[in-house]
Amino acid sequence: MAAGPVPQEALDYFRAKALQPGFDYRDVWRDEYDLMFTVAKALRYDVLSDIRDAVAEALAEGQTFRDFQQSLTPVLQKKGWWGKDDVRDPVTGEVREVQLGSPHRLRTIYRTNLRTARAAGQWERVQRTKRTHPYLLYQLGPSQEHRPEHQSWLGILLPADDPFWQSHYPPNGWGCKCWVRQVSRREAERLIRSGRVSTVAPQIRTRAWVNKRTGEVETVPQGIDPGWDYHPGASRRQAIADKADQAEARFNGGGG
């Protein structure tokens, strides 16, 4: 899988994440991934840091998965984070035999972080240019098979600020390769005249899903994997805006 270097906005997004060790992938959930980097079962900070550094290098240099795997595998093997081992869950206290490093897990780490970083970087650019290119067009990726719901979203053309994107901005699940294309007003008019797009947000149908990690019952949009119904990059942007507002409030309060 050749990636090519990601845009600077995507790299900045990824590099700003703080390390968050966790036993289960649900220990960091939904838009918390905007702020934290975690890998399930990577409970040691040195191991988690090595993985994050390797991902950052892969993003910056445009490494293929093979390059990424060949570089990181011996590092993890040397530290003993490879194969299966008995690990204590710090939340439940239970000791379980779990899968640590493996080619399959490295592929998931590589693909997930590459796609979410690219999506977040694109969202940052959308915010800067939406005055002239205010629309997003849902597109399918190069997968051989697509989820039926994702196929039904192909050709949806909506303003970038439409609430639909808050939960349906891709990727929308493990392995999802869907993406959005930013569209100018003029192109949007041509696409609408052609009849090849839909300008009406589809009705969002949901299903109940039990988070076995917390016991909570969550509402998940159909066609989206649990935990993926968030907008990569949006909460990071909001967090930065909130900090700016707080700093301005402190400055104004102190200057009175």
C-alpha positions, 0 to 999 in steps of 0.5 A: 500500500503506497501512501506518499507523505501526508499533508502537513496538517495531517502530520501536525494532527497526529504528532499533537496526540498524547500517549494513552496506554490502554488494555482495550481499544474501547478505553479511548473512545470516539473523538478522544482519538483526536487527542490521544494515541493508543494501541490496545494491550500496549500498556508500557509508555516506551512501547507505545512511544515507539509505535507512535514514533514509527507511525509519525515517521511513516506518515512524514516519509510516505512509507508503505506498510512493508517499510513500516512493518520492517522498521517497527517489528524488530523494535517491538520484538526486542522489547518483548511486545510480540506474539501472545502473552499473559497480560493483566487488565488494569481495569478488571484485574483479570489476567488474559492471554492476548495478542500483542504485536503481529503483522495483522495488528501492525497493518491495522495500526498503520491503516487506521492512523493513516486514514484518520490523519488524512481525514483530519488534515483535510478537515483543517483545509476545508475550514480554511477554504469553505468560502469558495469550496463549501460542499463535500461530496461522499466518495467510495474508496477502492475496496472490492466490496463496500458496506451497503450503507456506504454505497447508498451514501455515494454521491451525497453532496452537502455543505461542509457544516451540515450535521450529517458530517458530524457522524458520517465524515469518513472513514466510517469503520475499520477498514473503511476507505471512503472519503470526501471531495471538497467541491466549489459552488460552481461545480456543485451547481453542475453536479446538481444539474446533472442529477448525479448527486443528492443534496438531501441528507439521508435519514440516519437510522440507528441501532442499540449497541452494548459497550461491554467494556463499560456496560453502557448501551450506546446508539450507533448509526447503521452502517458505521462501526461502533466508535467511528461515528465521529468527525476526525479532527473536529474535536481537536479544532474545537479544543484549540478554540476553547483554549483560545477563548479561555486564554482571552477571557483570562487576559480580559479579566486580568486587565480590568 
